[in-house]
Amino acid sequence: MSRRVVVTGLGLICGVGLNTPEVWGNLLAGKSGVARITQFDASLFACQIAAEVKNFDPLNFVEKKEVKKMGRFIYFALAASEEAMKMSGLSVTPENAERIGVHIGSGIGGFDVIEREHRALLEGGPRKISPFFIPAAIVNLAAGHVSMKFGAKGPNEATATACTTSAHSLGDSFKIIQRGDADAMIAGGAEAAITPMGVGGFAAMRALSTRNDEPEKASRPWDAARDGFVIGEGAGILILEDLEFARKRGAPIIAEMVGYGMSGDAYHITQPAPEHEGGYRVMRNALRDAKLEPKDIGYVNAHGTSTPIGDVLEAHAIRNFFGEHKVPVSSTKSMTGHLLGGAGGLEAGVSVLALRDQILPPTINLENQDPDTCNMDFVPNQARKASLDYALSNSFGFGGTNGAIIFKKWNES
């Protein structure tokens, strides 16, 4: 019999808050984190808005001499991991270090560092490239720095599966603990791609909203007037533990992780397959893993990015999968923007909090629901009290990579 896996800590940081209580409070209040871009001059860009993390000081988490040795995504991973570890009360000791691992991914990694060092190359030649360029930019150094900070010597991995990254990080960590290869995992994802190339690249694909005059209304999943997604940044980190390991140390248990599904579209580099059949299969696979039926799910935190095609196809997949069970669905990306590789970790944390507090965060800016999504409940504009035992979180990425994870309200049975 596989081991049960529980959540004992959360660390969330994004455009609506610097920590979990702040993020959760603002999401329930329906507050948007989207505003004009301040990290660079975006005046010549088609998209001039993003959900930036505001008032963040890396010196609260990183020594001054280390700051230039890390990309911004690593700062976020360290900040969120520190919060999650404090909440969980987990201490890494010489006795348990090899049984505690880290699995933190990023879809893009240190775009800010890559651009900075490329400028240095162009302006001063190759001798101006920092010796810290590569370790500051590559995806797995978020997991590396977190493991070094806490002394975790167990499994150490990093996924880079586009916008499904941190859902895969959490799901893979869940399986690592289930099969007995670790007792606890610091897991999730981080992203910081609000840079000229990040914004410019997605804008060139016509993927981003250009509602520059109304930033807070730009991310509007399933609204008929949606025109693309809004880039966000930040991190979502969960502490996952074997139930018996958590019990022995008296850990505060927030929720249980019970299911994980994966699938591939094998269809297109950016667009989901027709009717999002890959999304349908990934939900089916997650429920099969959890030994649940569609009627058991009380809430879906959707991928819901606010794109014209993706929103409708995900809605169809959910409707087709759940059938007569009209499950409440919301997209917190309407407030946080899209954290890309960090989205799944952030939204997993949101799903856990929804179970803990028995309340559903809203989809804001849903003023005129797309008629192609009729008869679906997207929890429009206001948080809602609920009674739910299970929550499912969807993540989908370029290349047709899909992940779904299921959490259960904590009880001893």
Number of C-alpha atoms within 10 A of each C-alpha: 5 9 16 16 27 30 28 25 27 33 30 32 29 32 25 28 23 21 19 24 15 14 23 19 14 18 27 19 15 22 19 24 26 26 20 19 20 13 11 10 12 17 10 8 14 17 24 25 28 31 29 28 20 14 8 14 10 17 12 10 15 16 9 11 8 11 16 13 18 23 26 25 30 35 27 31 32 24 27 30 32 20 20 26 21 15 18 23 17 21 15 17 13 10 7 16 19 18 19 27 28 29 29 40 36 36 26 23 26 27 23 22 24 18 15 14 19 17 14 16 15 11 10 11 11 12 9 14 17 16 10 14 19 18 17 26 23 19 27 21 25 33 29 19 17 25 24 10 13 18 18 25 17 20 18 20 20 24 24 20 25 23 29 32 33 38 35 33 30 32 25 19 29 27 17 19 25 19 13 13 16 24 25 34 30 27 33 39 42 40 35 30 25 23 18 16 15 16 23 19 13 17 19 13 9 16 20 27 26 21 19 17 12 13 21 23 19 29 40 33 33 34 22 17 18 25 21 25 27 33 29 29 27 36 37 35 37 31 25 30 32 22 21 14 14 22 13 8 11 12 19 16 20 19 24 25 25 21 24 28 25 23 21 19 23 12 13 11 12 13 16 26 17 13 17 24 21 25 33 21 21 27 30 22 20 25 23 15 15 18 10 16 11 17 13 14 22 21 27 21 28 26 30 28 30 30 22 19 14 23 25 21 23 27 24 22 21 23 19 14 17 18 12 10 13 17 20 20 27 26 29 29 32 32 29 33 30 29 33 29 37 36 37 36 34 31 28 31 24 25 27 27 21 25 25 17 13 15 18 28 30 28 30 29 23 22 13 12 19 17 12 14 19 12 9 17 13 24 19 20 19 15 18 14 12 15 13 19 19 25 25 25 28 26 30 34 23 16 18 23 25 29 33 32 30 28 26 25 21 18 10 4 3
